[in-house]
Each structure stands twice: as structure tokens, then as C-alpha cells.
């Protein structure tokens, strides 16, 4: 008979398995082996207090530091009914010590709540149909899927549930970049003949050239620099874009040498170190604490000037690509903004401007900031939904083209 599978306490093992299932849905790598280990550990350690029970399961299910906030939040939500806890504890011991609640987690709360949604009871069976009722069947084979609708839905029009689904889709997006051919050479199986290596190899063989050595340009990958506007008009879009940047930064095999992320509103903030965390909720929470000007005003010209002065030589390097996410609504002098953008464009291999305002078909560069920035970018692209962010990968594989400056309509 399995541990805890007794008539006196049949619910404990089942609830531990449900708890492990919730952790697995939240992203923790938990399989059947860890679930059985947790049941054996609780049996060996006893069920004397909530604190002991917490750390027993923590030792079985948590293997990395970034998993601790998710575990703490799901534990607090899953075992939140004190009457259920006391009922299960009474099955093991007649006397139970005091119960002490753990500190609420500051990150991964949404992931924990979403993971627990799947542990609800199965839906009740449909009511029986009376003979007089007419059954209507709808063929939905040609209708658009929920995912396809979500890809083209504006970030600002999403509900909380749709935002959670969109973040899960953004976590799987990739942004590969082809390598840049450098002037440095390396040995290769095919390509132009390398005379120096060929002669060296011949000297080892008595002066006879038996094989030819070849060389080819050594590939190198550029840096990706993300400058994201977090002002009040960009708040909802910037959160989604930063989820996308987090996925790009933590994905393997995309080819980027380094990914650096900065936010700006009224001041420039480097959030590269915070987005390096594996958990997206923890990373965004840390970035939000670091950026004190979230949902504030906008000073694009001054922030880009600060980036050119303090960070350009450190992170740009040769062949860096800049993703500038902003609506271009600036309060500063447009002349200073134009000079800062010109300097940024001269330092980068390519500047791609992602503007959510391009979702409007009748968009025109009426704002002074937009007109000051447009001459100094290579690509002008929308960034208001998932489909627009997916198009960036295709955009990077194409040569940069100067965006046309559309004159505002007269009258």
C-alpha cells in the first residue's frame, strides 16, 4: 500500500499531488519522482506545524533560487484554508502547534494564481436533454483560433486574462540574428587558400605541399540595445515589450553577443541585470523597482543624450542594433532630440524604431518629436500586438530602409 494511503488520512497524499501539479504548471520541473519523495518526506518529518510542512515540501520541490518566490506564493494560495489544514493535521496528530503564515511573495503572484486555476474540480456534466428540446450544433472548424485572435489584439485592449495568455506567448518568441562577416579570418574546410598555414604544413612534411589549408571570415554577432519608453502613454505597451525582451535575453542560441536593456521616462535606467533573472515576473518586478519614473513624463532627448554620454562606448561596440520603443511624444527641444538621435544613429549599425501609434492607418508625424526622430532611424515599425513583435525577426533579416516622412494632411 502506498504511503499515507490509509482510511484515516486519504486526502493528504492526494492534496500533495495536486500541489505538485500546480507547481509544475507554474514552471517548476517537478515529475512523479519528486511528488513521491515529498509524500515520503512528510511521512518521515511528521505533520506537526505549518512551518515544518512548508520547509519539508520546499526541500523536495525547490532546486533553484528563482523558484522560491513561485513556491512560496503557490503554497500560500493552495493551503490558504485554515480549516482544511487543521482537518488534515488532525488526521496525523491529536495536538497541533500554532500555525504561522509565511511572508507573501512579491513576485510570481500571477503565475501562481494561474497555476492554481487548473486544480479546480472538473466541470459538472451537462444537464440531460429533454426529448422536446432541439439540439443546435455549430461548426467552428473555419473560425479563427483564440491564439490567432490574441496575436492581432492590441495590448491596450486586452483583459487581465488575455494579458496573461499574451505573456505566455511572448515567452516563446525568438529573435535570431544572422552573423556579421568580419575581416578577421579563421581556418575552414572550404574557402580561399591560406598560404601561410599551407607553407607551415609543408615544412613539416619535407617541403612538399600535400594538402592545402583554407580560411574564411570569422563570424561575429552584434549586440542588441533596447531603449524602452515607460512614460504614461507607453506604460501598457512597455510592459509587454519588456516581457518580449526578457524572453530574448534568456533564450539560448539566438546569436546575439550581448543584450542590454534600458528604460527611460524622465531619466535613463539600466535594467539589464534585473532582466537576467529567469523568472519573468521576478525580473519585471525588480526592473520596476529600479525604474522610479514608471508611468511618468517623457524626456526622450535628454535620456538619449545621457545614453550617448554614459553608455554608448560601453555597450554599443561594432555593429550594434538598437531597438527604440517609444511613441515619440517628447516635451524637450526637438533640436536637441534630433542631435541626440543623430549621434545614436552614427554609433549603431541599425536603429529600429517601434512605435505603437502606427496601429492607426491615418497616423501622421504631427508631433515635433516624431518629426525630429524619423530622419535618424533605419526602420519604422509598429509594436502594438504580438504579430507586430513577431515581424521584427523578419525585419532583422532584411536590409534597413529609411522610413519615408509623410507630410501631414493640410486642411
C-alpha positions as CSV (number, residue, x, y, z in Angstrom):
1,X,0.0,0.0,0.0
2,X,1.3,3.5,-0.9
3,X,2.4,5.9,1.9
4,X,-0.4,7.8,3.5
5,X,-3.0,5.7,1.5
6,X,-4.9,4.7,4.6
7,X,-8.6,5.1,5.6
8,X,-7.6,7.5,8.4
9,X,-5.9,10.1,6.0
10,X,-6.8,9.5,2.4
11,X,-6.8,13.2,1.5
12,X,-3.2,14.2,2.4
13,X,-1.3,12.3,-0.3
14,X,-3.9,13.4,-2.9
15,X,-3.5,17.1,-1.9
16,X,0.3,16.9,-2.1
17,X,0.0,15.5,-5.6
18,X,-2.4,18.4,-6.5
19,X,0.1,20.9,-5.0
20,X,2.9,19.3,-7.1
21,X,0.7,19.6,-10.2
22,X,0.2,23.3,-9.5
23,X,3.9,23.9,-9.2
24,X,4.6,22.1,-12.4
25,X,2.1,24.3,-14.2
26,X,3.8,27.3,-12.8
27,X,7.1,26.2,-14.5
28,X,8.9,24.2,-11.8
29,X,10.5,21.0,-13.2
30,X,8.6,18.5,-11.0
31,X,7.9,14.9,-12.0
32,X,6.3,11.9,-10.4
33,X,9.5,11.1,-8.6
34,X,9.6,14.3,-6.7
35,X,6.0,14.0,-5.8
36,X,6.6,10.6,-4.2
37,X,9.7,11.9,-2.5
38,X,7.6,14.7,-1.0
39,X,5.0,12.2,0.3
40,X,7.7,10.1,1.9
41,X,9.4,13.2,3.4
42,X,6.2,14.4,5.0
43,X,5.6,10.9,6.4
44,X,9.2,10.9,7.9
45,X,9.2,14.5,9.1
46,X,5.7,14.4,10.6
47,X,2.9,16.9,10.2
48,X,3.4,18.9,13.4
49,X,3.2,22.5,12.1
50,X,2.6,24.6,9.0
51,X,6.2,25.8,9.1
52,X,7.7,22.3,9.2
53,X,5.3,21.2,6.5
54,X,6.4,24.2,4.3
55,X,10.1,23.6,4.6
56,X,9.7,19.8,4.0
57,X,7.9,20.4,0.7
58,X,10.4,23.2,-0.1
59,X,13.3,20.8,0.2
60,X,11.6,18.4,-2.1
61,X,10.3,20.7,-4.8
62,X,12.7,23.8,-5.0
63,X,16.1,23.3,-6.6
64,X,17.0,26.8,-7.8
65,X,16.9,30.3,-6.1
66,X,14.5,31.8,-8.6
67,X,11.9,29.1,-7.9
68,X,11.5,30.2,-4.2
69,X,9.0,33.1,-4.8
70,X,6.8,30.9,-7.0
71,X,6.8,28.1,-4.5
72,X,6.0,30.5,-1.6
73,X,3.1,32.1,-3.4
74,X,1.6,28.8,-4.5
75,X,2.0,27.3,-1.1
76,X,0.2,30.3,0.5
77,X,-2.7,30.1,-2.0
78,X,-3.0,26.4,-2.1
79,X,-3.0,25.8,1.6
80,X,-4.9,29.0,2.4
81,X,-8.0,27.4,4.1
82,X,-7.1,27.1,7.8
83,X,-10.0,24.7,8.5
84,X,-8.7,22.3,5.8
85,X,-5.2,22.5,7.3
86,X,-6.5,21.7,10.8
87,X,-8.6,18.9,9.5
88,X,-5.7,17.3,7.7
89,X,-3.4,17.8,10.6
90,X,-5.8,16.2,13.0
91,X,-5.6,13.1,10.9
92,X,-1.9,12.7,11.8
93,X,-1.6,14.1,15.4
94,X,-4.0,14.8,18.2
95,X,-2.3,18.0,19.2
96,X,-1.1,20.6,16.8
97,X,1.2,23.5,17.5
98,X,0.4,27.1,16.4
99,X,0.1,28.0,12.8
100,X,2.3,30.8,11.4
101,X,1.7,32.2,7.9
102,X,4.7,32.7,5.6
103,X,5.5,36.1,4.2
104,X,3.7,37.0,1.0
105,X,5.8,36.8,-2.1
106,X,6.5,39.9,-4.0
107,X,6.9,38.3,-7.4
108,X,5.4,35.4,-9.5
109,X,1.9,36.0,-7.9
110,X,0.1,35.9,-11.3
111,X,1.9,32.7,-12.3
112,X,0.9,31.1,-9.0
113,X,-2.7,32.1,-9.4
114,X,-2.9,30.9,-13.0
115,X,-1.3,27.6,-12.0
116,X,-3.9,27.0,-9.3
117,X,-6.7,27.6,-11.7
118,X,-6.1,24.3,-13.3
119,X,-6.5,22.4,-10.0
120,X,-10.2,23.3,-9.7
121,X,-12.7,20.5,-9.7
122,X,-13.8,19.2,-13.1
123,X,-16.8,20.9,-14.6
124,X,-20.2,19.3,-13.8
125,X,-21.7,17.0,-16.5
126,X,-24.1,18.8,-18.9
127,X,-27.7,18.6,-18.0
128,X,-29.8,15.9,-19.6
129,X,-31.6,17.0,-22.7
130,X,-35.4,16.7,-22.7
131,X,-36.9,15.0,-25.8
132,X,-38.7,18.2,-26.8
133,X,-35.5,20.3,-26.9
134,X,-33.8,21.0,-30.2
135,X,-30.1,20.4,-30.2
136,X,-28.1,23.1,-32.2
137,X,-24.6,22.2,-33.4
138,X,-22.2,24.9,-34.6
139,X,-19.4,24.1,-36.9
140,X,-16.4,26.1,-35.8
141,X,-13.8,24.5,-38.0
142,X,-13.3,27.6,-40.2
143,X,-13.4,30.2,-37.4
144,X,-10.3,31.9,-36.2
145,X,-8.5,30.3,-33.2
146,X,-8.1,32.1,-29.9
147,X,-4.4,32.3,-30.4
148,X,-4.7,33.9,-33.8
149,X,-7.1,36.5,-32.4
150,X,-4.8,37.1,-29.5
151,X,-1.8,37.7,-31.8
152,X,-3.6,40.6,-33.5
153,X,-5.3,42.1,-30.4
154,X,-4.0,45.4,-29.3
155,X,-2.1,45.3,-26.0
156,X,-4.1,48.2,-24.6
157,X,-7.4,46.4,-25.3
158,X,-6.6,43.1,-23.6
159,X,-8.2,42.0,-20.4
160,X,-6.2,40.6,-17.5
161,X,-6.7,37.0,-18.6
162,X,-5.7,37.9,-22.2
163,X,-2.6,39.7,-21.0
164,X,-1.6,36.6,-19.1
165,X,-2.1,34.5,-22.2
166,X,-0.2,37.1,-24.3
167,X,2.8,37.0,-21.8
168,X,3.0,33.2,-22.2
169,X,3.1,33.6,-26.0
170,X,5.8,36.3,-25.7
171,X,7.9,34.0,-23.6
172,X,8.3,31.7,-26.5
173,X,9.2,34.3,-29.1
174,X,12.7,34.3,-30.5
175,X,14.7,37.0,-32.2
176,X,17.5,35.3,-34.2
177,X,20.1,37.4,-36.0
178,X,22.5,36.2,-38.7
179,X,26.2,36.6,-38.0
180,X,28.2,39.5,-39.4
181,X,31.2,38.6,-41.6
182,X,34.3,40.3,-40.0
183,X,37.7,41.0,-41.6
184,X,39.4,38.5,-39.2
185,X,40.0,35.1,-40.7
186,X,39.8,31.6,-39.3
187,X,40.7,28.1,-40.6
188,X,37.9,26.5,-42.5
189,X,37.3,23.3,-44.5
190,X,36.5,25.3,-47.7
191,X,37.2,28.8,-48.9
192,X,40.3,30.7,-50.2
193,X,43.7,29.1,-49.7
194,X,45.6,30.1,-46.6
195,X,49.2,30.4,-48.0
196,X,50.9,30.8,-44.5
197,X,49.3,27.7,-43.0
198,X,49.9,25.8,-46.2
199,X,53.6,26.5,-46.2
200,X,53.9,25.7,-42.5
201,X,52.2,22.4,-43.0
202,X,54.6,21.7,-46.0
203,X,57.7,22.4,-43.9
204,X,56.6,19.6,-41.5
205,X,56.4,17.3,-44.5
206,X,59.8,17.9,-46.0
207,X,58.8,20.9,-48.2
208,X,56.2,19.0,-50.2
209,X,52.7,20.5,-50.4
210,X,50.4,17.5,-49.8
211,X,47.3,19.3,-48.5
212,X,46.0,22.9,-48.8
213,X,44.8,24.9,-45.9
214,X,41.8,27.1,-46.3
215,X,40.5,30.2,-44.5
216,X,37.2,32.1,-44.2
217,X,35.9,35.2,-42.5
218,X,35.3,34.7,-38.8
219,X,31.6,35.3,-38.0
220,X,30.7,37.6,-35.1
221,X,27.3,38.6,-33.7
222,X,26.2,42.1,-32.8
223,X,24.9,43.5,-29.5
224,X,21.2,44.2,-29.1
225,X,20.4,47.5,-27.3
226,X,16.8,48.0,-26.2
227,X,15.7,51.6,-25.2
228,X,12.1,51.3,-23.9
229,X,9.9,54.3,-23.1
230,X,8.0,53.7,-19.8
231,X,6.1,57.0,-19.7
232,X,2.4,57.2,-19.0
233,X,1.3,56.9,-22.6
234,X,3.6,53.9,-23.1
235,X,3.1,52.0,-19.8
236,X,0.9,49.2,-21.1
237,X,2.9,48.6,-24.2
238,X,6.3,48.8,-22.5
239,X,5.3,46.0,-20.0
240,X,4.6,43.7,-22.9
241,X,7.7,44.6,-24.8
242,X,9.8,44.1,-21.7
243,X,8.4,40.5,-21.4
244,X,9.5,40.0,-25.0
245,X,13.0,41.5,-24.2
246,X,13.2,39.1,-21.2
247,X,12.5,36.1,-23.5
248,X,15.1,37.3,-26.0
249,X,17.7,37.9,-23.3
250,X,17.3,34.5,-21.7
251,X,16.9,32.4,-24.8
252,X,19.8,30.2,-26.0
253,X,21.3,30.0,-29.4
254,X,19.9,33.3,-30.9
255,X,23.3,34.6,-31.9
256,X,23.3,37.9,-30.0
257,X,26.7,38.7,-28.4
258,X,25.0,40.6,-25.5
259,X,21.6,42.1,-24.9
260,X,21.4,45.4,-22.9
261,X,18.1,46.9,-21.8
262,X,17.4,50.5,-20.7
263,X,14.2,52.2,-19.7
264,X,13.6,55.9,-19.9
265,X,10.9,58.4,-19.0
266,X,12.2,61.4,-17.2
267,X,15.6,59.7,-16.7
268,X,17.6,56.8,-18.1
269,X,17.8,53.5,-16.1
270,X,19.8,50.4,-16.9
271,X,17.7,47.2,-16.2
272,X,20.0,44.7,-17.9
273,X,21.0,43.0,-14.7
274,X,17.4,42.7,-13.5
275,X,16.1,41.2,-16.7
276,X,18.7,38.5,-16.5
277,X,16.6,36.6,-13.9
278,X,15.0,33.5,-15.3
279,X,11.6,34.1,-13.8
280,X,9.8,36.8,-15.9
281,X,7.6,38.1,-13.0
282,X,10.6,38.4,-10.7
283,X,12.6,40.1,-13.4
284,X,9.9,42.7,-14.3
285,X,9.2,43.4,-10.6
286,X,12.9,44.1,-10.0
287,X,13.1,46.3,-13.1
288,X,10.0,48.2,-11.9
289,X,11.6,48.9,-8.6
290,X,14.8,50.1,-10.2
291,X,13.0,52.4,-12.7
292,X,11.4,55.0,-10.4
293,X,9.9,57.1,-13.2
294,X,7.4,54.5,-14.4
295,X,4.2,56.0,-15.9
296,X,5.6,59.5,-15.5
297,X,6.6,62.2,-18.0
298,X,8.8,61.9,-21.1
299,X,12.2,63.5,-21.9
300,X,13.4,61.4,-24.8
301,X,16.0,63.9,-25.9
302,X,17.7,64.2,-22.5
303,X,17.6,60.4,-21.9
304,X,19.1,59.6,-25.3
305,X,21.8,62.2,-24.7
306,X,22.6,60.6,-21.3
307,X,22.8,57.2,-23.1
308,X,25.2,58.5,-25.7
309,X,27.4,60.1,-23.0
310,X,27.4,57.4,-20.3
311,X,26.7,54.0,-22.1
312,X,27.3,54.3,-25.8
313,X,31.0,53.3,-25.7
314,X,30.4,50.6,-23.2
315,X,27.6,48.6,-24.8
316,X,27.3,49.6,-28.5
317,X,30.5,48.1,-29.9
318,X,30.8,47.5,-33.6
319,X,27.6,46.5,-35.4
320,X,25.2,47.0,-32.5
321,X,21.5,47.1,-33.3
322,X,19.2,49.4,-31.4
323,X,15.5,48.8,-30.7
324,X,13.9,52.1,-29.8
325,X,10.4,51.6,-28.3
326,X,8.6,54.9,-27.9
327,X,5.7,56.9,-29.3
328,X,7.9,59.9,-29.9
329,X,5.8,62.3,-27.8
330,X,8.6,64.4,-26.3
331,X,8.5,67.6,-24.2
332,X,12.1,68.6,-24.8
333,X,13.5,70.8,-27.5
334,X,13.2,69.0,-30.9
335,X,16.6,70.3,-32.0
336,X,18.4,68.7,-29.0
337,X,16.4,65.5,-29.7
338,X,17.5,65.5,-33.4
339,X,21.2,65.9,-32.4
340,X,20.9,63.0,-29.8
341,X,19.2,60.7,-32.4
342,X,21.9,61.6,-35.0
343,X,24.7,60.6,-32.6
344,X,22.8,57.4,-31.7
345,X,22.4,56.5,-35.4
346,X,26.0,57.1,-36.2
347,X,27.1,54.8,-33.3
348,X,24.8,51.9,-34.3
349,X,24.8,49.6,-37.2
350,X,21.0,49.9,-37.4
351,X,18.3,51.8,-35.5
352,X,14.8,50.2,-35.5
353,X,12.0,52.4,-34.1
354,X,9.0,50.5,-32.7
355,X,6.0,52.9,-32.3
356,X,2.6,51.7,-31.1
357,X,1.0,54.8,-32.8
358,X,1.5,53.1,-36.2
359,X,-1.5,50.9,-35.4
360,X,-3.6,53.8,-36.7
361,X,-3.9,53.8,-40.5
362,X,-4.1,57.6,-40.6
363,X,-1.0,58.1,-38.5
364,X,0.9,61.2,-39.5
365,X,4.1,62.7,-37.9
366,X,2.4,65.8,-36.5
367,X,4.3,65.8,-33.2
368,X,7.6,67.7,-33.2
369,X,9.4,64.8,-31.5
370,X,8.3,62.3,-34.2
371,X,9.5,64.5,-37.0
372,X,12.8,65.1,-35.3
373,X,13.5,61.4,-34.8
374,X,12.3,60.0,-38.2
375,X,15.3,61.1,-40.3
376,X,17.7,59.2,-38.0
377,X,16.2,55.7,-37.9
378,X,16.6,52.9,-40.4
379,X,13.2,51.2,-39.9
380,X,9.9,52.4,-38.6
381,X,7.6,49.6,-37.4
382,X,4.5,49.1,-35.2
383,X,4.7,47.4,-31.8
384,X,1.1,47.2,-30.5
385,X,0.4,43.4,-30.6
386,X,2.2,40.1,-30.7
387,X,2.1,39.8,-34.5
388,X,4.0,43.1,-34.8
389,X,6.7,41.8,-32.4
390,X,6.9,38.6,-34.4
391,X,7.6,40.6,-37.6
392,X,10.8,42.0,-36.0
393,X,12.6,38.7,-36.7
394,X,11.8,39.1,-40.4
395,X,12.7,42.7,-40.3
396,X,16.2,42.0,-39.0
397,X,16.9,39.6,-41.9
398,X,16.2,42.4,-44.4
399,X,18.4,45.4,-45.2
400,X,17.4,48.6,-43.4
401,X,15.4,51.1,-45.3
402,X,14.9,54.8,-44.5
403,X,11.3,55.3,-43.5
404,X,9.5,57.9,-45.6
405,X,8.4,61.1,-43.8
406,X,4.8,61.5,-44.6
407,X,3.7,65.1,-44.7
408,X,0.7,65.9,-42.6
409,X,-2.5,66.4,-44.4
410,X,-3.4,70.0,-45.0
411,X,-6.8,71.3,-44.1
